[in-house]
């Protein structure tokens, strides 16, 4: 995984949704889902 130099900010509601989706996809952390989305852009 590459080091990111710019933080990404979410509201607690948004972060909760990201956690939920990551769990549904069998990922261990939200970082994995965010990294996957960034790589697809």
mmCIF entry with sequence, helices, sheets and N, C-alpha, C, O atoms, coordinates in Angstrom:
data_MODEL
# 
_entry.id   MODEL 
# 
_entity.id                         1 
_entity.type                       polymer 
_entity.pdbx_number_of_molecules   1 
# 
_entity_poly.entity_id                      1 
_entity_poly.type                           'polypeptide(L)' 
_entity_poly.nstd_linkage                   no 
_entity_poly.nstd_monomer                   no 
_entity_poly.pdbx_seq_one_letter_code       
;(UNK)(UNK)(UNK)(UNK)(UNK)(UNK)(UNK)(UNK)(UNK)(UNK)(UNK)(UNK)(UNK)(UNK)(UNK)(UNK)
(UNK)(UNK)(UNK)(UNK)(UNK)(UNK)(UNK)(UNK)(UNK)(UNK)(UNK)(UNK)(UNK)(UNK)(UNK)(UNK)
(UNK)(UNK)(UNK)(UNK)(UNK)(UNK)(UNK)(UNK)(UNK)
;
_entity_poly.pdbx_seq_one_letter_code_can   XXXXXXXXXXXXXXXXXXXXXXXXXXXXXXXXXXXXXXXXX 
_entity_poly.pdbx_strand_id                 A 
# 
loop_
_entity_poly_seq.entity_id 
_entity_poly_seq.num 
_entity_poly_seq.mon_id 
_entity_poly_seq.hetero 
1 1  UNK n 
1 2  UNK n 
1 3  UNK n 
1 4  UNK n 
1 5  UNK n 
1 6  UNK n 
1 7  UNK n 
1 8  UNK n 
1 9  UNK n 
1 10 UNK n 
1 11 UNK n 
1 12 UNK n 
1 13 UNK n 
1 14 UNK n 
1 15 UNK n 
1 16 UNK n 
1 17 UNK n 
1 18 UNK n 
1 19 UNK n 
1 20 UNK n 
1 21 UNK n 
1 22 UNK n 
1 23 UNK n 
1 24 UNK n 
1 25 UNK n 
1 26 UNK n 
1 27 UNK n 
1 28 UNK n 
1 29 UNK n 
1 30 UNK n 
1 31 UNK n 
1 32 UNK n 
1 33 UNK n 
1 34 UNK n 
1 35 UNK n 
1 36 UNK n 
1 37 UNK n 
1 38 UNK n 
1 39 UNK n 
1 40 UNK n 
1 41 UNK n 
# 
_struct_asym.id          A 
_struct_asym.entity_id   1 
# 
loop_
_struct_conf.conf_type_id 
_struct_conf.id 
_struct_conf.pdbx_PDB_helix_id 
_struct_conf.beg_label_comp_id 
_struct_conf.beg_label_asym_id 
_struct_conf.beg_label_seq_id 
_struct_conf.pdbx_beg_PDB_ins_code 
_struct_conf.end_label_comp_id 
_struct_conf.end_label_asym_id 
_struct_conf.end_label_seq_id 
_struct_conf.pdbx_end_PDB_ins_code 
_struct_conf.beg_auth_comp_id 
_struct_conf.beg_auth_asym_id 
_struct_conf.beg_auth_seq_id 
_struct_conf.end_auth_comp_id 
_struct_conf.end_auth_asym_id 
_struct_conf.end_auth_seq_id 
_struct_conf.pdbx_PDB_helix_class 
_struct_conf.details 
_struct_conf.pdbx_PDB_helix_length 
HELX_P HELX_P1 AA1 UNK A 12 ? UNK A 24 ? UNK A 12 UNK A 24 1 ? 13 
HELX_P HELX_P2 AA2 UNK A 30 ? UNK A 40 ? UNK A 30 UNK A 40 1 ? 11 
# 
_struct_conf_type.id          HELX_P 
_struct_conf_type.criteria    ? 
_struct_conf_type.reference   ? 
# 
loop_
_atom_site.group_PDB 
_atom_site.id 
_atom_site.type_symbol 
_atom_site.label_atom_id 
_atom_site.label_alt_id 
_atom_site.label_comp_id 
_atom_site.label_asym_id 
_atom_site.label_entity_id 
_atom_site.label_seq_id 
_atom_site.pdbx_PDB_ins_code 
_atom_site.Cartn_x 
_atom_site.Cartn_y 
_atom_site.Cartn_z 
_atom_site.occupancy 
_atom_site.B_iso_or_equiv 
_atom_site.pdbx_formal_charge 
_atom_site.auth_seq_id 
_atom_site.auth_comp_id 
_atom_site.auth_asym_id 
_atom_site.auth_atom_id 
_atom_site.pdbx_PDB_model_num 
ATOM 1   N N  . UNK A 1 1  ? 0.834   -1.161 0.000   1.00 0.00 ? 1  UNK A N  1 
ATOM 2   C CA . UNK A 1 1  ? 0.000   0.000  0.000   1.00 0.00 ? 1  UNK A CA 1 
ATOM 3   C C  . UNK A 1 1  ? 0.895   1.246  0.000   1.00 0.00 ? 1  UNK A C  1 
ATOM 4   O O  . UNK A 1 1  ? 1.868   1.322  0.751   1.00 0.00 ? 1  UNK A O  1 
ATOM 5   N N  . UNK A 1 2  ? 0.558   2.199  -0.835  1.00 0.00 ? 2  UNK A N  1 
ATOM 6   C CA . UNK A 1 2  ? 1.320   3.442  -0.911  1.00 0.00 ? 2  UNK A CA 1 
ATOM 7   C C  . UNK A 1 2  ? 0.974   4.324  0.284   1.00 0.00 ? 2  UNK A C  1 
ATOM 8   O O  . UNK A 1 2  ? -0.142  4.285  0.802   1.00 0.00 ? 2  UNK A O  1 
ATOM 9   N N  . UNK A 1 3  ? 1.945   5.115  0.706   1.00 0.00 ? 3  UNK A N  1 
ATOM 10  C CA . UNK A 1 3  ? 1.676   6.095  1.749   1.00 0.00 ? 3  UNK A CA 1 
ATOM 11  C C  . UNK A 1 3  ? 0.926   7.272  1.136   1.00 0.00 ? 3  UNK A C  1 
ATOM 12  O O  . UNK A 1 3  ? 1.309   7.791  0.088   1.00 0.00 ? 3  UNK A O  1 
ATOM 13  N N  . UNK A 1 4  ? -0.121  7.672  1.788   1.00 0.00 ? 4  UNK A N  1 
ATOM 14  C CA . UNK A 1 4  ? -0.911  8.801  1.315   1.00 0.00 ? 4  UNK A CA 1 
ATOM 15  C C  . UNK A 1 4  ? -0.475  10.045 2.066   1.00 0.00 ? 4  UNK A C  1 
ATOM 16  O O  . UNK A 1 4  ? -0.245  9.990  3.274   1.00 0.00 ? 4  UNK A O  1 
ATOM 17  N N  . UNK A 1 5  ? -0.359  11.159 1.373   1.00 0.00 ? 5  UNK A N  1 
ATOM 18  C CA . UNK A 1 5  ? 0.102   12.382 2.015   1.00 0.00 ? 5  UNK A CA 1 
ATOM 19  C C  . UNK A 1 5  ? -1.043  13.315 2.393   1.00 0.00 ? 5  UNK A C  1 
ATOM 20  O O  . UNK A 1 5  ? -0.835  14.278 3.131   1.00 0.00 ? 5  UNK A O  1 
ATOM 21  N N  . UNK A 1 6  ? -2.252  13.043 1.895   1.00 0.00 ? 6  UNK A N  1 
ATOM 22  C CA . UNK A 1 6  ? -3.375  13.905 2.198   1.00 0.00 ? 6  UNK A CA 1 
ATOM 23  C C  . UNK A 1 6  ? -4.441  13.101 2.949   1.00 0.00 ? 6  UNK A C  1 
ATOM 24  O O  . UNK A 1 6  ? -4.895  12.069 2.455   1.00 0.00 ? 6  UNK A O  1 
ATOM 25  N N  . UNK A 1 7  ? -4.841  13.559 4.127   1.00 0.00 ? 7  UNK A N  1 
ATOM 26  C CA . UNK A 1 7  ? -5.862  12.830 4.878   1.00 0.00 ? 7  UNK A CA 1 
ATOM 27  C C  . UNK A 1 7  ? -7.235  12.964 4.214   1.00 0.00 ? 7  UNK A C  1 
ATOM 28  O O  . UNK A 1 7  ? -7.509  13.933 3.506   1.00 0.00 ? 7  UNK A O  1 
ATOM 29  N N  . UNK A 1 8  ? -8.068  11.991 4.455   1.00 0.00 ? 8  UNK A N  1 
ATOM 30  C CA . UNK A 1 8  ? -9.440  12.011 3.968   1.00 0.00 ? 8  UNK A CA 1 
ATOM 31  C C  . UNK A 1 8  ? -10.335 12.128 5.196   1.00 0.00 ? 8  UNK A C  1 
ATOM 32  O O  . UNK A 1 8  ? -10.203 11.350 6.141   1.00 0.00 ? 8  UNK A O  1 
ATOM 33  N N  . UNK A 1 9  ? -11.237 13.090 5.183   1.00 0.00 ? 9  UNK A N  1 
ATOM 34  C CA . UNK A 1 9  ? -12.108 13.320 6.340   1.00 0.00 ? 9  UNK A CA 1 
ATOM 35  C C  . UNK A 1 9  ? -13.539 12.878 6.022   1.00 0.00 ? 9  UNK A C  1 
ATOM 36  O O  . UNK A 1 9  ? -14.051 13.120 4.929   1.00 0.00 ? 9  UNK A O  1 
ATOM 37  N N  . UNK A 1 10 ? -14.168 12.232 6.994   1.00 0.00 ? 10 UNK A N  1 
ATOM 38  C CA . UNK A 1 10 ? -15.548 11.784 6.876   1.00 0.00 ? 10 UNK A CA 1 
ATOM 39  C C  . UNK A 1 10 ? -16.308 12.188 8.131   1.00 0.00 ? 10 UNK A C  1 
ATOM 40  O O  . UNK A 1 10 ? -15.722 12.354 9.200   1.00 0.00 ? 10 UNK A O  1 
ATOM 41  N N  . UNK A 1 11 ? -17.614 12.344 7.987   1.00 0.00 ? 11 UNK A N  1 
ATOM 42  C CA . UNK A 1 11 ? -18.443 12.520 9.173   1.00 0.00 ? 11 UNK A CA 1 
ATOM 43  C C  . UNK A 1 11 ? -18.548 11.154 9.841   1.00 0.00 ? 11 UNK A C  1 
ATOM 44  O O  . UNK A 1 11 ? -18.215 10.137 9.232   1.00 0.00 ? 11 UNK A O  1 
ATOM 45  N N  . UNK A 1 12 ? -19.006 11.127 11.081  1.00 0.00 ? 12 UNK A N  1 
ATOM 46  C CA . UNK A 1 12 ? -19.133 9.835  11.764  1.00 0.00 ? 12 UNK A CA 1 
ATOM 47  C C  . UNK A 1 12 ? -20.162 8.951  11.059  1.00 0.00 ? 12 UNK A C  1 
ATOM 48  O O  . UNK A 1 12 ? -20.021 7.728  11.052  1.00 0.00 ? 12 UNK A O  1 
ATOM 49  N N  . UNK A 1 13 ? -21.178 9.545  10.474  1.00 0.00 ? 13 UNK A N  1 
ATOM 50  C CA . UNK A 1 13 ? -22.190 8.778  9.731   1.00 0.00 ? 13 UNK A CA 1 
ATOM 51  C C  . UNK A 1 13 ? -21.575 8.149  8.480   1.00 0.00 ? 13 UNK A C  1 
ATOM 52  O O  . UNK A 1 13 ? -21.807 6.974  8.194   1.00 0.00 ? 13 UNK A O  1 
ATOM 53  N N  . UNK A 1 14 ? -20.793 8.928  7.739   1.00 0.00 ? 14 UNK A N  1 
ATOM 54  C CA . UNK A 1 14 ? -20.140 8.413  6.542   1.00 0.00 ? 14 UNK A CA 1 
ATOM 55  C C  . UNK A 1 14 ? -19.166 7.300  6.891   1.00 0.00 ? 14 UNK A C  1 
ATOM 56  O O  . UNK A 1 14 ? -19.119 6.272  6.216   1.00 0.00 ? 14 UNK A O  1 
ATOM 57  N N  . UNK A 1 15 ? -18.387 7.508  7.950   1.00 0.00 ? 15 UNK A N  1 
ATOM 58  C CA . UNK A 1 15 ? -17.402 6.504  8.355   1.00 0.00 ? 15 UNK A CA 1 
ATOM 59  C C  . UNK A 1 15 ? -18.103 5.205  8.764   1.00 0.00 ? 15 UNK A C  1 
ATOM 60  O O  . UNK A 1 15 ? -17.614 4.114  8.470   1.00 0.00 ? 15 UNK A O  1 
ATOM 61  N N  . UNK A 1 16 ? -19.241 5.323  9.437   1.00 0.00 ? 16 UNK A N  1 
ATOM 62  C CA . UNK A 1 16 ? -20.015 4.144  9.824   1.00 0.00 ? 16 UNK A CA 1 
ATOM 63  C C  . UNK A 1 16 ? -20.465 3.347  8.606   1.00 0.00 ? 16 UNK A C  1 
ATOM 64  O O  . UNK A 1 16 ? -20.429 2.116  8.614   1.00 0.00 ? 16 UNK A O  1 
ATOM 65  N N  . UNK A 1 17 ? -20.887 4.050  7.564   1.00 0.00 ? 17 UNK A N  1 
ATOM 66  C CA . UNK A 1 17 ? -21.305 3.376  6.324   1.00 0.00 ? 17 UNK A CA 1 
ATOM 67  C C  . UNK A 1 17 ? -20.119 2.673  5.674   1.00 0.00 ? 17 UNK A C  1 
ATOM 68  O O  . UNK A 1 17 ? -20.248 1.554  5.178   1.00 0.00 ? 17 UNK A O  1 
ATOM 69  N N  . UNK A 1 18 ? -18.966 3.332  5.680   1.00 0.00 ? 18 UNK A N  1 
ATOM 70  C CA . UNK A 1 18 ? -17.756 2.725  5.106   1.00 0.00 ? 18 UNK A CA 1 
ATOM 71  C C  . UNK A 1 18 ? -17.383 1.472  5.882   1.00 0.00 ? 18 UNK A C  1 
ATOM 72  O O  . UNK A 1 18 ? -17.034 0.456  5.282   1.00 0.00 ? 18 UNK A O  1 
ATOM 73  N N  . UNK A 1 19 ? -17.451 1.530  7.216   1.00 0.00 ? 19 UNK A N  1 
ATOM 74  C CA . UNK A 1 19 ? -17.164 0.348  8.044   1.00 0.00 ? 19 UNK A CA 1 
ATOM 75  C C  . UNK A 1 19 ? -18.107 -0.789 7.712   1.00 0.00 ? 19 UNK A C  1 
ATOM 76  O O  . UNK A 1 19 ? -17.682 -1.939 7.598   1.00 0.00 ? 19 UNK A O  1 
ATOM 77  N N  . UNK A 1 20 ? -19.385 -0.479 7.556   1.00 0.00 ? 20 UNK A N  1 
ATOM 78  C CA . UNK A 1 20 ? -20.394 -1.492 7.261   1.00 0.00 ? 20 UNK A CA 1 
ATOM 79  C C  . UNK A 1 20 ? -20.109 -2.166 5.914   1.00 0.00 ? 20 UNK A C  1 
ATOM 80  O O  . UNK A 1 20 ? -20.174 -3.391 5.812   1.00 0.00 ? 20 UNK A O  1 
ATOM 81  N N  . UNK A 1 21 ? -19.798 -1.383 4.893   1.00 0.00 ? 21 UNK A N  1 
ATOM 82  C CA . UNK A 1 21 ? -19.509 -1.938 3.570   1.00 0.00 ? 21 UNK A CA 1 
ATOM 83  C C  . UNK A 1 21 ? -18.244 -2.790 3.608   1.00 0.00 ? 21 UNK A C  1 
ATOM 84  O O  . UNK A 1 21 ? -18.192 -3.858 2.999   1.00 0.00 ? 21 UNK A O  1 
ATOM 85  N N  . UNK A 1 22 ? -17.219 -2.314 4.328   1.00 0.00 ? 22 UNK A N  1 
ATOM 86  C CA . UNK A 1 22 ? -15.969 -3.075 4.436   1.00 0.00 ? 22 UNK A CA 1 
ATOM 87  C C  . UNK A 1 22 ? -16.211 -4.433 5.085   1.00 0.00 ? 22 UNK A C  1 
ATOM 88  O O  . UNK A 1 22 ? -15.660 -5.440 4.639   1.00 0.00 ? 22 UNK A O  1 
ATOM 89  N N  . UNK A 1 23 ? -17.025 -4.468 6.128   1.00 0.00 ? 23 UNK A N  1 
ATOM 90  C CA . UNK A 1 23 ? -17.348 -5.736 6.796   1.00 0.00 ? 23 UNK A CA 1 
ATOM 91  C C  . UNK A 1 23 ? -18.108 -6.670 5.865   1.00 0.00 ? 23 UNK A C  1 
ATOM 92  O O  . UNK A 1 23 ? -17.853 -7.874 5.841   1.00 0.00 ? 23 UNK A O  1 
ATOM 93  N N  . UNK A 1 24 ? -19.047 -6.110 5.093   1.00 0.00 ? 24 UNK A N  1 
ATOM 94  C CA . UNK A 1 24 ? -19.827 -6.923 4.157   1.00 0.00 ? 24 UNK A CA 1 
ATOM 95  C C  . UNK A 1 24 ? -18.936 -7.556 3.095   1.00 0.00 ? 24 UNK A C  1 
ATOM 96  O O  . UNK A 1 24 ? -19.211 -8.660 2.624   1.00 0.00 ? 24 UNK A O  1 
ATOM 97  N N  . UNK A 1 25 ? -17.875 -6.858 2.720   1.00 0.00 ? 25 UNK A N  1 
ATOM 98  C CA . UNK A 1 25 ? -16.958 -7.363 1.705   1.00 0.00 ? 25 UNK A CA 1 
ATOM 99  C C  . UNK A 1 25 ? -15.845 -8.211 2.298   1.00 0.00 ? 25 UNK A C  1 
ATOM 100 O O  . UNK A 1 25 ? -14.957 -8.662 1.574   1.00 0.00 ? 25 UNK A O  1 
ATOM 101 N N  . UNK A 1 26 ? -15.883 -8.436 3.622   1.00 0.00 ? 26 UNK A N  1 
ATOM 102 C CA . UNK A 1 26 ? -14.905 -9.297 4.270   1.00 0.00 ? 26 UNK A CA 1 
ATOM 103 C C  . UNK A 1 26 ? -13.551 -8.648 4.488   1.00 0.00 ? 26 UNK A C  1 
ATOM 104 O O  . UNK A 1 26 ? -12.548 -9.343 4.652   1.00 0.00 ? 26 UNK A O  1 
ATOM 105 N N  . UNK A 1 27 ? -13.514 -7.337 4.492   1.00 0.00 ? 27 UNK A N  1 
ATOM 106 C CA . UNK A 1 27 ? -12.250 -6.634 4.691   1.00 0.00 ? 27 UNK A CA 1 
ATOM 107 C C  . UNK A 1 27 ? -12.013 -6.430 6.185   1.00 0.00 ? 27 UNK A C  1 
ATOM 108 O O  . UNK A 1 27 ? -12.960 -6.339 6.966   1.00 0.00 ? 27 UNK A O  1 
ATOM 109 N N  . UNK A 1 28 ? -10.749 -6.359 6.570   1.00 0.00 ? 28 UNK A N  1 
ATOM 110 C CA . UNK A 1 28 ? -10.393 -6.228 7.982   1.00 0.00 ? 28 UNK A CA 1 
ATOM 111 C C  . UNK A 1 28 ? -10.475 -4.799 8.492   1.00 0.00 ? 28 UNK A C  1 
ATOM 112 O O  . UNK A 1 28 ? -10.656 -4.571 9.688   1.00 0.00 ? 28 UNK A O  1 
ATOM 113 N N  . UNK A 1 29 ? -10.343 -3.833 7.581   1.00 0.00 ? 29 UNK A N  1 
ATOM 114 C CA . UNK A 1 29 ? -10.384 -2.435 8.012   1.00 0.00 ? 29 UNK A CA 1 
ATOM 115 C C  . UNK A 1 29 ? -10.976 -1.552 6.921   1.00 0.00 ? 29 UNK A C  1 
ATOM 116 O O  . UNK A 1 29 ? -11.062 -1.938 5.755   1.00 0.00 ? 29 UNK A O  1 
ATOM 117 N N  . UNK A 1 30 ? -11.378 -0.368 7.331   1.00 0.00 ? 30 UNK A N  1 
ATOM 118 C CA . UNK A 1 30 ? -11.920 0.591  6.363   1.00 0.00 ? 30 UNK A CA 1 
ATOM 119 C C  . UNK A 1 30 ? -10.838 1.048  5.392   1.00 0.00 ? 30 UNK A C  1 
ATOM 120 O O  . UNK A 1 30 ? -11.132 1.402  4.250   1.00 0.00 ? 30 UNK A O  1 
ATOM 121 N N  . UNK A 1 31 ? -9.596  1.041  5.842   1.00 0.00 ? 31 UNK A N  1 
ATOM 122 C CA . UNK A 1 31 ? -8.487  1.467  4.980   1.00 0.00 ? 31 UNK A CA 1 
ATOM 123 C C  . UNK A 1 31 ? -8.404  0.609  3.719   1.00 0.00 ? 31 UNK A C  1 
ATOM 124 O O  . UNK A 1 31 ? -8.091  1.113  2.641   1.00 0.00 ? 31 UNK A O  1 
ATOM 125 N N  . UNK A 1 32 ? -8.684  -0.675 3.854   1.00 0.00 ? 32 UNK A N  1 
ATOM 126 C CA . UNK A 1 32 ? -8.638  -1.566 2.692   1.00 0.00 ? 32 UNK A CA 1 
ATOM 127 C C  . UNK A 1 32 ? -9.680  -1.148 1.663   1.00 0.00 ? 32 UNK A C  1 
ATOM 128 O O  . UNK A 1 32 ? -9.393  -1.123 0.466   1.00 0.00 ? 32 UNK A O  1 
ATOM 129 N N  . UNK A 1 33 ? -10.889 -0.821 2.119   1.00 0.00 ? 33 UNK A N  1 
ATOM 130 C CA . UNK A 1 33 ? -11.953 -0.416 1.204   1.00 0.00 ? 33 UNK A CA 1 
ATOM 131 C C  . UNK A 1 33 ? -11.618 0.915  0.548   1.00 0.00 ? 33 UNK A C  1 
ATOM 132 O O  . UNK A 1 33 ? -11.807 1.078  -0.658  1.00 0.00 ? 33 UNK A O  1 
ATOM 133 N N  . UNK A 1 34 ? -11.128 1.857  1.324   1.00 0.00 ? 34 UNK A N  1 
ATOM 134 C CA . UNK A 1 34 ? -10.782 3.171  0.779   1.00 0.00 ? 34 UNK A CA 1 
ATOM 135 C C  . UNK A 1 34 ? -9.656  3.030  -0.244  1.00 0.00 ? 34 UNK A C  1 
ATOM 136 O O  . UNK A 1 34 ? -9.700  3.668  -1.296  1.00 0.00 ? 34 UNK A O  1 
ATOM 137 N N  . UNK A 1 35 ? -8.668  2.219  0.043   1.00 0.00 ? 35 UNK A N  1 
ATOM 138 C CA . UNK A 1 35 ? -7.556  1.994  -0.884  1.00 0.00 ? 35 UNK A CA 1 
ATOM 139 C C  . UNK A 1 35 ? -8.064  1.364  -2.175  1.00 0.00 ? 35 UNK A C  1 
ATOM 140 O O  . UNK A 1 35 ? -7.620  1.737  -3.261  1.00 0.00 ? 35 UNK A O  1 
ATOM 141 N N  . UNK A 1 36 ? -8.988  0.415  -2.067  1.00 0.00 ? 36 UNK A N  1 
ATOM 142 C CA . UNK A 1 36 ? -9.568  -0.238 -3.262  1.00 0.00 ? 36 UNK A CA 1 
ATOM 143 C C  . UNK A 1 36 ? -10.304 0.780  -4.116  1.00 0.00 ? 36 UNK A C  1 
ATOM 144 O O  . UNK A 1 36 ? -10.163 0.783  -5.339  1.00 0.00 ? 36 UNK A O  1 
ATOM 145 N N  . UNK A 1 37 ? -11.081 1.634  -3.490  1.00 0.00 ? 37 UNK A N  1 
ATOM 146 C CA . UNK A 1 37 ? -11.850 2.654  -4.233  1.00 0.00 ? 37 UNK A CA 1 
ATOM 147 C C  . UNK A 1 37 ? -10.898 3.632  -4.921  1.00 0.00 ? 37 UNK A C  1 
ATOM 148 O O  . UNK A 1 37 ? -11.093 3.967  -6.090  1.00 0.00 ? 37 UNK A O  1 
ATOM 149 N N  . UNK A 1 38 ? -9.874  4.089  -4.206  1.00 0.00 ? 38 UNK A N  1 
ATOM 150 C CA . UNK A 1 38 ? -8.916  5.032  -4.794  1.00 0.00 ? 38 UNK A CA 1 
ATOM 151 C C  . UNK A 1 38 ? -8.211  4.411  -6.006  1.00 0.00 ? 38 UNK A C  1 
ATOM 152 O O  . UNK A 1 38 ? -8.007  5.079  -7.019  1.00 0.00 ? 38 UNK A O  1 
ATOM 153 N N  . UNK A 1 39 ? -7.847  3.150  -5.898  1.00 0.00 ? 39 UNK A N  1 
ATOM 154 C CA . UNK A 1 39 ? -7.157  2.479  -6.999  1.00 0.00 ? 39 UNK A CA 1 
ATOM 155 C C  . UNK A 1 39 ? -8.038  2.305  -8.223  1.00 0.00 ? 39 UNK A C  1 
ATOM 156 O O  . UNK A 1 39 ? -7.531  2.187  -9.338  1.00 0.00 ? 39 UNK A O  1 
ATOM 157 N N  . UNK A 1 40 ? -9.360  2.287  -8.030  1.00 0.00 ? 40 UNK A N  1 
ATOM 158 C CA . UNK A 1 40 ? -10.281 2.118  -9.146  1.00 0.00 ? 40 UNK A CA 1 
ATOM 159 C C  . UNK A 1 40 ? -10.562 3.417  -9.872  1.00 0.00 ? 40 UNK A C  1 
ATOM 160 O O  . UNK A 1 40 ? -11.147 3.396  -10.955 1.00 0.00 ? 40 UNK A O  1 
ATOM 161 N N  . UNK A 1 41 ? -10.167 4.543  -9.313  1.00 0.00 ? 41 UNK A N  1 
ATOM 162 C CA . UNK A 1 41 ? -10.413 5.845  -9.945  1.00 0.00 ? 41 UNK A CA 1 
ATOM 163 C C  . UNK A 1 41 ? -9.522  6.090  -11.123 1.00 0.00 ? 41 UNK A C  1 
ATOM 164 O O  . UNK A 1 41 ? -9.613  7.142  -11.757 1.00 0.00 ? 41 UNK A O  1 
# 
